[in-house]
Amino acid sequence: MEQITGIVSWINGIVWGVPMLVLILGVGIFLTFGLKLLTIIKIPFGFKLLWAGRIPGDAAGEMSPFNALMTSLAATIGTGNIAGVATAIFLGGPGAVFWMWMTALVGMATKYAEAVLAVRFREKDERGKFVGGPMYYIQNGLGSNWKWLAICFAAFAGIAGFGIGNMVQANSIANALNANFAIPEWMTGVVLVILVGAVLLGGIERISHVAGALVPFMAVAYIGASALVLIINAEAIPAAFALIFKYAFTPAAATGGFAGAAVWAAMRFGVARGVFSNEAGLGSAPIAHAAAQTKGPVSQGLVAMLGTFIDTLIVCSFTALAIITTGAWTSGETGAALTSKAFDLALPGFGGYIIAIALAVFAFTTILGWSYYCERSLQYLFGVKIIKPFRVVWSLAALVGATLKLGFVWLLADTLNALMAIPNLIALALLSPIVFKITKEFFETRGKSEDNPF
């Protein structure tokens, strides 16, 4: 087993190394400028479309544009927003936050292009349901000669989902509840099996409804708690921003429990944890957006790009500022423990409980969101006959995740996540002329009036 772990660790170091970070940022920058900064300029328009898309319309699709984004956010707003941000600061210093922001800005173009292509090349399965995502826009957009690449993506996503989207999340929930409320891990696992199974029985419609109700509530509640921490430490906010910008371009010296970090470390861990949090480029989110009730690809793309904006530029920023303004970043803690310490410093006695509850709810919705990604990936490989057995196994996997040590599972899933990104990023680069063409046509016609195009 040690030998296998060593091999996977070696592969992980390669796939999450410099070439991957360059590929993710490179494709994002190329799409951002190819779209003439549209994904930044049109952020207000995107929020207008999101608000208009709350109510299901008469367009073809399985869920409203709003619920499609909430399903996507259910999978992305998770442990990365609490533990991932803290780890980036621990390893790369405050400057890592700046590079997370930069990754999000170009990642918005990546997420936009993913959703545009997902809607453009989506299909109906034998049940009459819309299905889409990288495997479909690779196959239908690039042609049958590229089907092997679509199969690779679906296989990587189908396996990775059980790790990063299920067992790792269940383990985080169980550990947080056990540490803070002394709830046995097995009991958390059993409850998760029941809750996840109950939601999955209703398919994407029930997942989207649960996500549409739970995600906005949990995001607002977490931001509210984080805002309270910042209000308590308001005088430290200007200094926190100064540290973020200073150490983005100069090395951070060791201080307290912080070991110090070079500029390259700030860039590396800022980019890597930014992608881990918002999933821009991984190809997961367009699987949900392909099922949206929308009359055109561009309108859903404008909604989809907000996922990266909300996840990283809003939620992750609140976590980062809470950690830096409280001074917890020099404590030597890392991961969720660092975020918990920051909240406890500002809100003694119950700050840690807030993080435990937030982590549990975030991770639970991640399990729901990733169940859909994984199901559609396996459906692409094996057909609709796989759906019912998958839902049973997916629900039971939460019990396994809650009660076992998952070091190897985390490592394998993290590696497969990177392998998911490679086929997707290749497809985005090759299909970018279609994205540019569709976008240009949209804004030359309906987009100019900024009417609701759903």
C-alpha positions in Angstrom: 0.0 0.0 0.0 2.9 2.4 0.8 4.2 1.8 -2.7 0.9 2.6 -4.3 0.6 5.7 -2.1 4.1 6.8 -3.2 3.2 6.4 -6.9 -0.1 8.3 -6.6 1.8 11.0 -4.6 4.4 11.3 -7.4 1.6 11.6 -10.0 -0.2 14.2 -7.8 3.0 16.3 -7.7 3.1 16.3 -11.5 -0.6 16.9 -12.3 -0.8 19.7 -9.7 2.6 21.1 -10.5 3.6 24.2 -12.5 2.3 22.9 -15.9 -1.2 22.5 -14.5 -1.2 25.9 -12.8 0.0 27.5 -16.1 -2.6 25.6 -18.1 -5.5 26.7 -15.8 -4.3 30.3 -15.7 -3.3 30.3 -19.3 -6.7 29.1 -20.6 -8.5 31.5 -18.2 -6.5 34.5 -19.4 -6.9 33.5 -23.0 -10.7 33.2 -22.6 -10.9 36.5 -20.6 -9.2 38.5 -23.2 -10.8 36.6 -26.1 -14.2 37.6 -24.6 -12.9 41.2 -24.3 -13.2 41.2 -20.5 -16.9 40.6 -20.9 -17.0 38.3 -17.8 -15.8 41.1 -15.6 -17.8 44.0 -17.3 -21.1 42.0 -17.3 -21.1 41.0 -13.7 -24.1 43.3 -12.9 -25.9 41.9 -15.9 -25.2 38.4 -14.7 -26.8 39.2 -11.3 -29.8 40.7 -13.1 -30.2 37.4 -15.1 -29.7 35.4 -11.9 -32.6 37.3 -10.2 -34.8 36.9 -13.2 -34.0 33.2 -13.4 -35.4 32.4 -9.9 -38.8 31.3 -11.3 -38.9 28.4 -13.8 -39.9 29.5 -17.2 -41.2 27.8 -20.3 -37.7 27.0 -21.7 -36.5 23.5 -22.1 -34.6 22.1 -19.1 -34.9 20.3 -15.7 -34.4 23.3 -13.3 -34.5 27.1 -13.2 -31.3 29.0 -14.1 -31.1 30.1 -10.4 -31.3 26.5 -9.1 -28.8 25.4 -11.7 -26.3 27.9 -10.2 -27.3 26.9 -6.6 -26.7 23.2 -7.5 -23.3 24.2 -8.8 -22.5 26.3 -5.7 -23.7 23.4 -3.5 -20.8 21.5 -4.8 -18.2 24.3 -4.8 -19.0 26.1 -1.5 -17.6 23.6 0.8 -14.4 22.6 2.8 -12.3 24.7 0.4 -13.9 27.9 1.6 -13.0 27.1 5.2 -10.1 24.7 5.3 -8.7 25.5 1.8 -8.3 29.2 2.3 -6.7 28.6 5.7 -4.2 26.1 4.2 -3.3 28.6 1.4 -2.5 31.3 4.0 -0.6 28.8 6.2 1.6 27.7 3.3 1.8 30.8 1.2 1.2 33.7 3.6 -1.4 36.5 3.2 -0.2 37.1 -0.3 -1.8 33.8 -1.4 -5.2 35.5 -1.0 -4.3 38.0 -3.8 -3.5 35.1 -6.2 -6.8 33.4 -5.2 -8.5 36.6 -6.3 -6.6 36.7 -9.6 -7.4 33.0 -10.3 -11.1 33.8 -9.7 -11.2 36.7 -12.1 -9.8 34.7 -15.0 -11.7 31.6 -13.7 -15.0 33.5 -14.4 -14.2 33.3 -18.1 -13.4 29.6 -17.8 -16.7 28.9 -16.0 -18.6 31.1 -18.5 -17.2 29.1 -21.5 -17.9 25.8 -19.8 -21.6 26.7 -19.3 -22.0 28.1 -22.8 -20.6 24.9 -24.4 -22.6 22.7 -22.0 -25.9 24.2 -23.1 -24.8 24.4 -26.8 -23.9 20.7 -27.0 -26.3 19.2 -24.5 -28.5 16.2 -25.4 -31.6 14.4 -24.2 -31.2 11.0 -22.8 -33.7 8.1 -23.3 -35.8 9.4 -20.4 -36.2 12.8 -22.1 -33.9 14.5 -19.5 -31.2 17.1 -20.6 -27.6 15.9 -20.0 -24.4 17.7 -20.8 -21.0 18.7 -19.6 -17.4 18.3 -20.8 -18.0 14.7 -22.1 -20.8 15.9 -24.3 -19.1 19.1 -25.6 -15.9 17.1 -26.3 -17.8 14.4 -28.2 -20.3 16.7 -30.0 -18.1 19.7 -30.4 -14.8 18.2 -31.4 -16.2 15.1 -33.1 -16.1 11.4 -32.7 -12.3 11.2 -33.1 -12.1 12.9 -29.7 -14.5 10.6 -27.9 -11.6 8.9 -26.1 -11.0 12.3 -24.4 -14.7 12.5 -23.3 -14.5 9.0 -21.9 -11.3 9.9 -19.9 -13.1 12.9 -18.4 -16.2 10.9 -17.4 -14.1 8.1 -15.9 -11.9 10.5 -13.9 -15.0 12.5 -12.7 -17.0 9.3 -11.9 -14.2 7.9 -9.6 -13.0 11.3 -8.2 -16.6 12.1 -7.1 -16.7 9.3 -4.5 -13.6 10.7 -2.9 -13.6 14.5 -3.1 -17.3 14.8 -3.4 -18.5 12.2 -0.9 -16.2 10.4 1.5 -13.9 13.3 2.2 -16.9 15.5 2.8 -18.6 13.0 5.1 -15.3 12.6 7.0 -15.1 16.4 7.5 -18.6 16.5 8.8 -18.1 13.6 11.2 -14.8 15.0 12.6 -16.2 18.5 13.1 -19.3 17.2 14.9 -17.3 14.8 17.0 -14.7 17.4 18.0 -17.2 20.1 18.9 -20.4 18.2 20.0 -19.0 14.7 20.9 -21.3 13.0 18.3 -19.9 9.6 17.3 -18.7 9.3 13.8 -20.8 6.3 13.0 -24.0 8.2 14.1 -23.1 11.0 11.7 -22.6 8.5 9.0 -25.9 6.8 9.5 -27.8 10.2 9.5 -25.9 11.2 6.3 -26.9 8.0 4.5 -30.6 8.7 5.4 -30.5 12.4 4.4 -28.5 11.9 1.2 -30.6 8.9 0.1 -33.8 10.8 0.7 -32.7 13.7 -1.5 -31.2 11.5 -4.2 -34.4 9.5 -4.6 -36.0 12.7 -6.1 -33.3 13.1 -8.7 -32.0 16.4 -10.0 -35.3 18.2 -9.4 -35.1 17.5 -5.6 -31.4 18.2 -5.5 -31.9 21.5 -7.2 -34.8 22.5 -4.9 -32.8 21.6 -1.7 -29.8 23.5 -3.1 -31.9 26.5 -4.1 -33.2 26.7 -0.5 -30.1 25.7 1.5 -27.2 27.3 -0.4 -28.4 30.9 -0.2 -29.2 30.5 3.5 -25.9 28.9 4.4 -23.9 31.4 2.4 -25.6 34.4 3.9 -25.4 33.0 7.4 -21.6 32.3 7.1 -21.0 35.7 5.6 -23.0 37.3 8.4 -20.9 35.5 11.0 -17.7 36.4 9.2 -18.8 40.0 9.0 -19.3 40.0 12.8 -15.7 38.9 13.2 -14.6 41.7 10.9 -16.7 44.3 12.7 -15.0 43.3 16.0 -11.6 43.6 14.3 -12.5 46.6 12.1 -9.4 48.5 12.9 -7.2 45.7 11.5 -8.9 45.5 8.1 -6.8 48.1 6.3 -3.6 46.4 7.6 -5.0 43.0 6.4 -5.4 44.3 2.9 -1.9 45.8 3.1 -0.4 42.4 4.0 -2.3 40.7 1.2 -0.9 43.1 -1.4 2.5 43.3 0.1 3.2 39.6 0.4 1.7 38.8 -3.1 4.9 40.3 -4.5 7.5 40.1 -1.7 8.5 37.2 0.5 6.7 36.8 3.9 9.1 36.5 6.8 8.6 33.9 9.5 6.6 35.2 12.5 5.1 33.4 15.4 3.9 30.0 14.3 4.1 31.0 10.6 7.2 29.5 8.9 7.5 32.2 6.2 6.8 32.0 2.5 8.4 32.9 -0.8 6.4 34.8 -3.5 6.3 31.6 -5.5 4.6 29.8 -2.6 2.0 32.6 -2.4 1.3 32.2 -6.1 1.3 28.4 -6.1 -0.9 27.8 -3.1 -3.2 30.8 -3.9 -3.9 29.5 -7.4 -4.1 25.8 -6.4 -6.5 26.5 -3.4 -8.5 29.0 -5.5 -9.1 26.3 -8.1 -9.9 23.7 -5.4 -12.5 26.0 -4.0 -14.3 27.4 -7.1 -13.6 24.4 -9.5 -13.2 26.7 -12.5 -11.6 24.6 -15.2 -12.3 21.2 -13.6 -15.4 20.7 -15.7 -17.8 19.8 -12.9 -20.1 22.9 -12.8 -21.2 22.7 -16.5 -22.8 19.3 -15.8 -25.4 21.1 -13.7 -25.8 24.1 -16.0 -26.5 21.9 -18.9 -29.8 21.0 -17.3 -31.0 24.6 -16.8 -34.2 26.0 -18.3 -32.7 28.5 -20.7 -33.3 29.5 -24.3 -29.7 30.1 -25.1 -26.1 29.2 -24.0 -24.9 32.8 -23.3 -27.5 33.7 -20.7 -26.7 30.6 -18.7 -23.0 31.3 -19.1 -23.5 34.7 -17.6 -25.2 33.1 -14.6 -22.7 30.3 -14.3 -19.7 32.7 -14.1 -21.2 34.2 -10.9 -20.4 30.9 -9.2 -16.7 31.7 -9.2 -17.4 35.3 -8.2 -19.6 34.3 -5.2 -17.4 31.3 -4.1 -14.0 33.0 -4.2 -14.3 36.7 -4.3 -17.0 36.8 -1.7 -17.1 33.7 0.6 -13.4 32.9 0.5 -12.5 36.6 1.0 -14.5 36.7 4.2 -12.7 33.6 5.6 -9.3 35.1 4.6 -9.9 38.5 6.2 -11.2 36.8 9.4 -8.0 34.8 9.6 -5.7 37.8 9.0 -7.5 40.5 11.0 -7.6 38.3 14.1 -3.9 37.5 13.8 -4.7 33.8 13.8 -2.6 33.3 10.6 0.6 33.4 12.8 -0.7 30.8 15.2 0.8 27.8 13.5 -2.6 26.2 13.0 -3.7 25.1 9.5 -6.8 23.9 7.7 -10.2 24.2 9.4 -8.5 24.5 12.8 -7.0 27.8 11.7 -10.3 29.2 10.6 -11.9 27.9 13.8 -9.2 29.6 15.9 -9.8 32.9 14.1 -13.5 32.8 14.9 -12.8 31.7 18.5 -10.4 34.7 19.0 -13.2 37.1 17.9 -16.1 35.2 19.4 -14.8 33.3 22.4 -16.8 30.3 23.5 -18.9 29.8 20.4 -16.7 30.9 17.4 -15.5 27.3 16.9 -19.1 26.0 17.0 -20.0 28.3 14.1 -17.2 26.9 12.0 -18.2 23.3 12.9 -21.8 23.9 11.9 -20.8 25.8 8.7 -18.4 23.1 7.7 -21.0 20.4 8.2 -23.7 22.2 6.2 -21.2 23.2 3.4 -19.9 19.6 3.2 -23.4 18.1 3.1 -24.4 20.3 0.2 -21.2 19.4 -1.6 -22.2 15.7 -1.3 -25.5 16.5 -3.0 -24.0 18.6 -5.8 -21.3 16.1 -6.6 -23.8 13.3 -6.6 -25.3 14.8 -9.7 -21.9 15.3 -11.4 -20.8 11.8 -10.6 -24.2 10.3 -11.7 -24.1 12.1 -15.1 -20.5 11.0 -15.7 -21.3 7.4 -15.0 -24.5 7.6 -17.0 -22.4 8.8 -20.0 -20.2 5.7 -19.7 -22.9 3.0 -18.8 -26.3 4.4 -19.7 -29.3 5.2 -17.5 -29.3 1.7 -16.0 -26.5 2.8 -13.7 -28.5 5.6 -12.0 -30.4 3.6 -9.4 -27.5 1.4 -8.3 -25.3 4.5 -8.2 -27.7 6.4 -5.9 -27.7 3.5 -3.4 -23.9 3.1 -3.4 -23.4 6.9 -3.2 -25.6 7.1 -0.1 -23.8 4.2 1.6 -20.4 5.7 0.7 -21.1 8.5 3.2 -21.1 6.0 6.1 -17.7 4.7 4.9 -16.3 8.2 4.6 -17.6 9.2 8.1 -16.0 6.3 9.9 -12.6 5.7 8.2 -9.3 7.5 7.9 -9.1 8.8 4.4 -5.5 9.9 3.7 -5.1 7.8 0.6 -8.7 8.5 -0.6 -8.1 12.2 -0.4 -4.8 11.9 -2.3 -6.3 9.8 -5.0 -9.4 12.0 -5.4 -7.2 15.2 -5.5 -5.1 13.5 -8.3 -8.2 12.5 -10.3 -9.5 16.1 -9.9 -6.5 17.4 -11.7 -6.8 14.7 -14.4 -10.5 15.8 -14.9 -9.2 19.3 -15.7 -6.8 18.3 -18.5 -9.4 17.0 -21.0 -11.8 19.9 -20.1 -9.1 22.6 -20.6 -8.0 21.1 -23.9 -11.7 21.2 -25.1 -12.2 24.8 -23.9 -9.1 26.0 -25.8 -10.1 24.1 -29.0 -13.8 25.1 -28.8 -13.1 28.7 -27.9 -13.9 30.1 -31.4 -17.5 28.7 -30.9 -17.7 30.5 -27.5 -16.5 33.8 -29.0 -18.9 33.5 -32.0 -22.0 32.7 -29.9 -21.2 35.5 -27.4 -20.7 38.0 -30.2 -24.0 37.1 -31.9 -25.9 37.3 -28.6 -24.7 40.8 -27.7 -25.3 42.0 -31.2 -28.9 41.0 -31.0 -30.9 40.3 -27.8 -28.0 41.2 -25.4 -27.9 44.8 -26.4 -31.3 45.6 -24.8 -30.4 43.5 -21.8 -33.9 42.0 -21.7 -34.4 38.8 -19.8 -33.4 36.1 -22.3 -34.6 33.1 -20.3 
